[in-house]
Each structure stands twice: as structure tokens, then as C-alpha cells.
């Protein structure tokens, strides 16, 4: 009896050891038949571990769903996944991809998240804060934003990216890449280079503003540069998809009618402030970016807008309004006439 019991225990130990070794192998080995890289992987807002693991397995980015899920729960990382559109430069094993998709640090790759509506300068400041590059180094590559080309002859960006990306063909040669540095999460292998980051951003822009959208922009008789410029203003003016589509239509109507955009966002771009209502003196600043002083679009984008803002300008929501304001809690209040708008300002911008 004792010998039989010993054999059972020994067999169980062997089975457990085999299971552990097999599980570790599934986590440490690269995925099977993982396909082409770089690979895109999307985590939607609110996605849970089961959905994420199923999508990873479906795209052949992990070897085993259950084993990977078990590791995530063991490490208590269920709430650590960050929604976004990820670009995976190479096959990662189960442990590495867990680190990449969560807040866990990794020493071999730089994970950089750029929020929607950031300027190139803000992106450079983030890189500088991470110790990866100086702000000016990024601006030398992508162009210095906000330059008044009436008075300053700025050097063009170091690389003529318009020869590499067709969507840059209608961009004026003297301006940089502000507006095209698509906001997203990026992974850059060490050693970090600005050129590698910019290429990923432009590649991503081309995927998001794809050939179908570019064809629609052309059909409307507009240029991509005009769309991105207006989208960058819409990005800063209102916060929701519905309001962006409404405000895009308001701005487009004002442009068509020859009415000044009078965008507070463009004034804030000049001053560096973040006022809901700019000071009267600020609205009189002599800058081509001042849409209170000058009609039409400013010389270029004032930030790098989201796909939501871009789509709003391409497909605006037709409405009867010509005026709007944004409250301190990000509500958009609309008006048909200037008189109604003044009443709203007195009521909501106290």
C-alpha cells in the first residue's frame, strides 16, 4: 500500500512539473506562425482580460489563451491594460507582450504615448522628460511650429518627408509636420532615434487617414492639409465626437461665408494660455494664427488632431448654428445669431 501511494505521489509530482514546464514554455516562447511584423494590436476602451487574450490569440500574438490569462491574474495586472492602437515591432513572448500592454516597464523598448491634441513641442518636451531627446532635436526633424512666415524664413525640416508619403504632397514646403504626427502609443527599440519615431507616426497617419478618406477629401475639393488644419482647431474647441461634427460644420459655414473663425484655440496657440475666453488684448495679436484678426484658416495645424476630429471635418453634422462656446465642464452651447451667442456668453462664461 505504501509503495502504491508513493508511486501515485511521484506520478502527481511529475505531472505537475510537466504542466509547469509546459506552461512556462508557452509564456517564454515566441508565438507560433506569428506572421508579418510590425503587427498592429488594438485594445478598445473597457476591454477585459478575456477579450484581450482572445484577440491576442486570434492574431497569433500569444501561444495559449488560458496560460496567458493565468499569468495576468497571478501578477494582478487585470486592471493595468491601457487602451490604444499598438504597433508591435517584432514577435514577443507572453511575458514581454504583457509588459508592453500594461504599465510594466521594459528595458529593451521605449513605450511612448502621445495624447490627442498635443503639439510637436509638447511631444518633444515629453521625450526630453524621459531622457530620450531634447525638444529642439525633435523640432529640427519635424519643423518648428507656429512660425510667422511673413516675417521669418525658417529652415525646412531636415528630411523632405513629402517625397516619402503621398498624403504630404499638398503640404506647403516651408511648414513642418505639425498635424501629421499621429497621436497614439508607440514602441521604439533601443537605441531610440527621433527618425524611427517620426516614421512610425507618419506610417500610422497613412493607415488612419487611408486612401478612402483621402479620396473623399479630394472629391470635396479640399486638400488634406486644409482638413488637418481645421481638424486641429476642432480638436481643441470641443471634447465629444458629436460636438466635433457640429463645430466642424459651423467652421466650414463660416469659411464659406467669409466670416472669421474667431477660434479661441488659435489664440491660445499663439499665447500658450488655456483660456476659455481669450483676453481682448490677445485677440488683437498680429499673427496669421489669430483667427479673430485674420479670416480663413491659419497657416497650418495648431496641434496633432485625433482621427475623431479629422472625421468630423470630413463628415460634419449639418446644423443651423453659426456660433458656439465651450463651458468649463466641456459642454458646447450653440447659437444661430450673434445676439443669441452674446446671451450665452453672459450666462455660461461668468
Buried (B, 14 or more C-beta within 10 A) or exposed (E): EEEEEEEEEEEEEEEEEEEEEEBBBBBEEBBEEBEEEEBEBEBEEEBEBEEBBBBBBEBBBBBBBEBBBBBBEEBEBBEBBBEBBBBBBEBBBBBBBBBBBBEBEBEEBBBBEBEBBBBBBBBBBBBBEEEBBBBEEBBBBBBBBBBEEEEEEEEEBEBEBBEEBEBBEBBEEBBBBBBBBBBBBBBBEEEBBBEBBBBBBBBBBBEBBEEEBBEEBEEBEBBBBBBBBBBBBBBBBBBEBEBBBBBBBBBBBBBEEEBBBBBBBBBBBBBEEEEEEBEEEBBEBEBBBBBBBBBEBBBBBBBBBBBBBBBBBBEBBEBEBBBBBBEEEEEBBBBEEEEBBEEBBEEBEE
